[in-house]
Amino acid sequence: MTVTRPSDLEGALAALAEGGALARAGGTDLTACLAEGVLPRGPVVDLTGVAPMGGTDWRGDGSVRVGALTTVAELAGDARLAESYPALARTAGALATPQVRGTATLGGNLLQRNRCWYLRNPAFDCHQSGGSSCPARTGDHLYGVVVDQGPCVAPHPSSLAAALLAYDASIEVAGAGSTRSVPVAELYEGTDPTRDHVLGPAEVAVSVTLPAPAPGERGAYLRATGRSRAEWPLVEVAVRLVCEDGGLVASAAVAVGGVARTPLRLPEVESALAGSVPGGALSPAVAAALEGLADLCSPLPGTRYKVGLLSSTVRAGLLRALGSEEG
């Protein structure tokens, strides 16, 4: 296996455009995909020396550009990011293990392959490995979706994507001869069973831009897991609240992961949160919106447990963001 180590973005894109080349950042997912036969072996383009893909740039309007090569540990440990975007920092701090967080990158987390055991078992064919069916749909799908968006039933694995969705972030994507800005809300396509994101094989995520935080922002992140450490979330929620001068919630963003092929926003819950009192109980409108999440769900036989888990996890996340004693 040959490894190319370009020092600039143009060189990296040229190497990827040759065909068959694999981009590598931290390598935590790529190494597993190669070992499990998810990806064919080919030339590797190591991106770690590409300067435009690193660093954090705070802009005059209060927004921030975070390089795709920023590690998850750096996201979790950056005091200014934690103050401005608390749900993002808390999400990063909850991921995986310290060893993985110290190596895995922002871009890699956003663009990783899903963890479906049928995809990662060479004995099976599925939509993403060139087959025409989803064996998980009729097989063992204990960790599958509860919001059914299309043929594939593997949830998207990126926790950072859910947090960035709550912050209306966008991704700078570069390909041969062009760059484009892709909102995180458009980075994933749940109805296409052949891919986990919309980037082409010769495109890379260069950076993430987060809008300037509003005064009076609060945030929280919560995940439900089968064990306390080094576990993929069954359901996760990132909450962003903007409070008025008087303290009441003026607007909210609530994003969930682990439940669908894409991270999802919950607009009904967001609308119901307007006027909520930090430190207080959830209003009847919020309680009704949480009950209504069951209508969003179309569970598989093995994921019916996620219907109640989704509501309870979101509820606990909202209480945590509001600073209520119940949370």
C-alpha positions as CSV (number, residue, x, y, z in Angstrom):
1,M,0.0,0.0,0.0
2,T,1.5,3.3,-1.1
3,V,1.0,6.4,1.0
4,T,1.2,10.0,-0.4
5,R,1.7,12.9,2.0
6,P,0.8,16.1,0.2
7,S,1.6,19.4,1.9
8,D,-1.2,21.4,0.2
9,L,-4.8,21.0,-0.7
10,E,-4.2,21.1,-4.4
11,G,-1.7,18.2,-4.2
12,A,-4.2,16.2,-2.0
13,L,-7.0,16.7,-4.5
14,A,-4.8,15.8,-7.4
15,A,-3.8,12.6,-5.7
16,L,-7.4,11.7,-4.9
17,A,-8.6,12.5,-8.4
18,E,-6.4,9.7,-9.8
19,G,-9.0,7.2,-8.8
20,G,-9.0,4.4,-6.2
21,A,-7.1,6.5,-3.7
22,L,-8.3,6.7,-0.1
23,A,-8.2,9.8,2.0
24,R,-6.8,9.4,5.6
25,A,-6.9,11.8,8.4
26,G,-6.8,10.3,11.9
27,G,-7.3,6.9,10.3
28,T,-9.4,5.4,13.1
29,D,-12.3,4.5,10.8
30,L,-10.2,3.9,7.6
31,T,-8.0,1.3,9.4
32,A,-11.1,-0.6,10.5
33,C,-12.8,-0.4,7.1
34,L,-9.7,-1.8,5.4
35,A,-9.3,-4.6,7.9
36,E,-13.0,-5.5,7.6
37,G,-13.1,-5.3,3.8
38,V,-15.5,-2.4,3.7
39,L,-13.2,-0.5,1.5
40,P,-10.9,-2.0,-1.2
41,R,-7.2,-1.5,-0.6
42,G,-5.6,1.2,-2.7
43,P,-3.2,4.2,-2.5
44,V,-3.7,6.3,0.6
45,V,-3.5,10.1,0.6
46,D,-2.5,11.2,4.1
47,L,-4.1,14.6,4.8
48,T,-2.4,15.4,8.1
49,G,0.2,17.8,6.5
50,V,-2.4,19.9,4.5
51,A,-2.3,23.2,6.3
52,P,-5.7,24.7,5.2
53,M,-7.4,21.7,6.9
54,G,-6.1,22.5,10.4
55,G,-6.4,25.3,12.9
56,T,-9.2,27.3,14.4
57,D,-10.0,30.8,13.1
58,W,-12.2,33.1,15.1
59,R,-13.7,35.8,12.9
60,G,-14.6,39.4,13.6
61,D,-18.3,38.7,13.5
62,G,-18.0,36.0,16.3
63,S,-18.2,33.0,14.0
64,V,-15.5,30.4,13.9
65,R,-13.9,28.2,11.2
66,V,-12.6,24.9,12.6
67,G,-10.3,22.8,10.4
68,A,-11.4,19.3,9.5
69,L,-8.2,17.9,10.9
70,T,-8.9,19.2,14.4
71,T,-9.0,16.3,16.7
72,V,-12.1,15.4,18.8
73,A,-10.0,15.9,21.9
74,E,-9.1,19.4,20.8
75,L,-12.8,20.2,20.3
76,A,-13.6,18.9,23.7
77,G,-10.7,20.8,25.4
78,D,-11.0,24.2,23.7
79,A,-12.3,26.6,26.4
80,R,-13.5,29.2,23.9
81,L,-15.4,26.6,21.9
82,A,-16.9,25.3,25.1
83,E,-18.1,28.7,26.1
84,S,-19.5,29.6,22.7
85,Y,-20.8,26.2,21.6
86,P,-21.3,24.1,24.8
87,A,-23.3,21.4,23.2
88,L,-20.6,20.7,20.6
89,A,-17.8,20.6,23.2
90,R,-19.8,18.3,25.4
91,T,-20.6,16.0,22.5
92,A,-16.9,15.8,21.6
93,G,-16.0,15.0,25.2
94,A,-18.5,12.1,25.3
95,L,-17.2,10.3,22.3
96,A,-15.4,7.0,22.3
97,T,-12.2,6.7,24.5
98,P,-9.4,9.2,25.3
99,Q,-7.2,7.4,22.8
100,V,-9.7,7.6,20.0
101,R,-10.5,11.3,20.8
102,G,-6.8,12.1,20.6
103,T,-6.5,10.7,17.1
104,A,-9.9,10.9,15.4
105,T,-10.7,14.2,13.6
106,L,-13.7,16.4,13.1
107,G,-13.8,15.6,9.4
108,G,-13.4,11.9,9.9
109,N,-16.2,11.8,12.4
110,L,-18.6,13.5,10.0
111,L,-17.7,11.3,7.1
112,Q,-17.2,7.9,8.7
113,R,-19.0,4.8,7.5
114,N,-21.9,3.4,9.5
115,R,-21.4,0.6,12.0
116,C,-23.9,-1.9,10.6
117,W,-22.5,-5.4,11.3
118,Y,-23.8,-6.6,7.9
119,L,-21.8,-4.0,6.0
120,R,-18.7,-4.8,8.0
121,N,-19.0,-8.6,7.5
122,P,-17.6,-9.8,4.2
123,A,-20.0,-12.8,4.2
124,F,-22.9,-10.4,3.5
125,D,-23.8,-8.1,0.6
126,C,-25.9,-5.0,1.2
127,H,-26.7,-1.7,-0.6
128,Q,-23.4,-0.2,0.4
129,S,-21.3,-3.1,-0.5
130,G,-22.8,-3.5,-4.0
131,G,-25.8,-5.6,-3.1
132,S,-29.4,-4.9,-3.8
133,S,-30.9,-5.4,-0.3
134,C,-30.5,-4.6,3.3
135,P,-30.0,-7.8,5.3
136,A,-30.3,-5.8,8.6
137,R,-33.9,-4.9,7.8
138,T,-35.1,-8.6,8.0
139,G,-32.2,-9.7,10.2
140,D,-30.6,-8.5,13.4
141,H,-31.2,-4.7,13.6
142,L,-31.1,-4.2,17.4
143,Y,-29.2,-0.9,17.0
144,G,-30.9,0.1,13.8
145,V,-33.2,3.1,13.0
146,V,-36.5,3.9,14.6
147,V,-37.2,6.7,12.1
148,D,-37.2,4.7,8.8
149,Q,-36.1,7.0,5.9
150,G,-35.3,4.5,3.2
151,P,-33.9,1.1,2.3
152,C,-30.9,1.1,4.6
153,V,-31.6,0.9,8.4
154,A,-28.2,1.7,9.8
155,P,-28.2,5.0,11.9
156,H,-25.6,7.6,10.9
157,P,-22.7,7.2,13.4
158,S,-21.6,10.8,13.7
159,S,-22.4,12.4,17.1
160,L,-20.7,15.6,16.0
161,A,-23.0,15.9,13.1
162,A,-26.0,16.1,15.4
163,A,-24.4,18.8,17.5
164,L,-23.4,20.8,14.4
165,L,-26.9,20.4,13.0
166,A,-28.2,22.2,16.2
167,Y,-25.8,25.0,15.5
168,D,-26.7,25.4,11.8
169,A,-23.1,24.8,10.8
170,S,-21.8,24.3,7.3
171,I,-19.0,22.3,5.8
172,E,-16.4,23.6,3.3
173,V,-16.0,20.8,0.7
174,A,-13.2,20.9,-1.9
175,G,-12.9,18.8,-5.1
176,A,-10.8,19.1,-8.2
177,G,-11.0,22.7,-9.3
178,S,-13.9,23.7,-7.1
179,T,-15.1,24.3,-3.5
180,R,-18.6,24.5,-2.1
181,S,-20.3,25.1,1.2
182,V,-22.7,22.4,2.3
183,P,-25.0,22.9,5.3
184,V,-24.7,20.0,7.8
185,A,-28.5,19.6,7.2
186,E,-27.7,18.7,3.6
187,L,-24.5,16.7,4.2
188,Y,-26.5,13.4,4.5
189,E,-29.1,11.8,2.3
190,G,-31.2,9.3,4.1
191,T,-33.0,7.9,1.1
192,D,-29.9,6.9,-0.8
193,P,-28.9,3.5,0.7
194,T,-25.5,3.3,-1.1
195,R,-23.7,6.1,0.8
196,D,-23.4,7.7,4.2
197,H,-22.9,11.3,3.0
198,V,-23.1,13.3,-0.2
199,L,-19.4,13.9,-0.9
200,G,-17.9,12.4,-4.0
201,P,-14.8,10.0,-3.9
202,A,-12.4,12.8,-4.8
203,E,-13.8,15.4,-2.4
204,V,-12.7,16.3,1.1
205,A,-14.1,18.2,4.0
206,V,-11.7,21.1,4.6
207,S,-13.4,22.9,7.5
208,V,-16.5,23.5,9.5
209,T,-18.0,27.0,10.0
210,L,-20.3,27.8,13.0
211,P,-22.3,31.0,13.0
212,A,-21.6,33.4,15.8
213,P,-23.4,32.4,19.1
214,A,-26.2,34.6,20.3
215,P,-26.2,36.3,23.7
216,G,-27.7,34.1,26.4
217,E,-27.1,30.8,24.8
218,R,-27.2,27.5,26.8
219,G,-26.5,24.0,25.6
220,A,-26.5,20.4,26.6
221,Y,-25.7,17.0,25.2
222,L,-26.9,13.6,26.4
223,R,-26.6,10.1,25.1
224,A,-28.3,6.8,26.0
225,T,-25.9,3.9,25.8
226,G,-25.9,0.2,26.8
227,R,-22.7,0.8,28.9
228,S,-21.0,3.8,30.3
229,R,-17.8,3.9,28.3
230,A,-16.7,3.4,24.7
231,E,-20.1,2.7,23.4
232,W,-22.1,3.9,20.4
233,P,-25.3,5.8,21.4
234,L,-28.7,4.2,21.1
235,V,-30.2,7.7,21.1
236,E,-28.4,11.0,21.5
237,V,-29.6,14.6,21.7
238,A,-27.9,18.0,21.4
239,V,-29.8,21.0,22.7
240,R,-29.1,24.7,22.0
241,L,-31.2,27.4,23.7
242,V,-31.2,31.1,23.3
243,C,-32.6,33.1,26.2
244,E,-34.0,36.6,26.2
245,D,-32.8,39.3,28.5
246,G,-35.5,38.4,30.9
247,G,-34.3,34.8,30.9
248,L,-37.1,33.0,29.0
249,V,-36.2,30.8,26.1
250,A,-36.6,32.8,22.8
251,S,-35.5,30.1,20.4
252,A,-34.3,26.5,20.5
253,A,-32.5,23.9,18.3
254,V,-32.9,20.2,19.2
255,A,-31.0,17.6,17.2
256,V,-31.0,13.9,17.7
257,G,-28.8,11.1,16.4
258,G,-28.8,7.3,16.6
259,V,-32.4,7.1,15.4
260,A,-32.3,7.6,11.6
261,R,-30.0,7.4,8.6
262,T,-29.4,11.1,9.1
263,P,-29.2,13.3,12.2
264,L,-32.6,15.0,12.7
265,R,-33.9,18.2,14.0
266,L,-37.1,18.2,16.1
267,P,-39.0,21.3,15.0
268,E,-42.1,20.6,17.1
269,V,-40.1,20.3,20.3
270,E,-38.1,23.4,19.3
271,S,-41.3,25.5,18.9
272,A,-42.8,24.2,22.1
273,L,-39.7,25.3,24.1
274,A,-40.3,29.1,23.3
275,G,-41.1,30.8,26.6
276,S,-39.7,28.1,28.8
277,V,-38.2,29.1,32.1
278,P,-34.6,28.0,32.8
279,G,-34.5,26.1,36.1
280,G,-38.2,25.3,35.8
281,A,-40.3,22.3,34.9
282,L,-41.1,21.5,31.3
283,S,-44.3,23.2,30.1
284,P,-47.4,21.2,29.0
285,A,-46.6,22.2,25.4
286,V,-43.1,20.7,25.6
287,A,-44.6,17.5,27.3
288,A,-47.1,17.2,24.4
289,A,-44.3,17.6,21.8
290,L,-42.3,14.9,23.5
291,E,-45.3,12.6,23.4
292,G,-45.7,13.4,19.8
293,L,-42.2,12.1,18.9
294,A,-43.8,8.6,18.8
295,D,-45.7,9.8,15.7
296,L,-42.3,10.5,14.0
297,C,-41.2,6.9,14.6
298,S,-41.7,3.9,12.3
299,P,-39.8,1.3,14.3
300,L,-38.5,-2.0,13.1
301,P,-39.5,-5.1,15.2
302,G,-36.2,-4.9,17.0
303,T,-36.1,-1.1,17.5
304,R,-39.4,-0.5,19.2
305,Y,-37.6,0.1,22.4
306,K,-36.1,3.3,20.9
307,V,-39.6,4.9,20.6
308,G,-39.8,5.5,24.4
309,L,-36.0,5.9,24.7
310,L,-36.1,8.8,22.2
311,S,-38.7,10.7,24.2
312,S,-37.0,10.1,27.5
313,T,-33.5,11.0,26.3
314,V,-34.7,14.2,24.7
315,R,-36.7,15.1,27.8
316,A,-33.6,14.6,30.0
317,G,-31.5,16.6,27.6
318,L,-33.9,19.5,27.6
319,L,-33.9,19.6,31.4
320,R,-30.2,19.5,31.5
321,A,-30.0,22.5,29.0
322,L,-32.6,24.4,31.1
323,G,-30.6,23.7,34.3
324,S,-33.6,22.1,35.9
325,E,-33.1,20.0,39.0
326,E,-34.9,17.1,37.3
327,G,-32.2,16.9,34.7
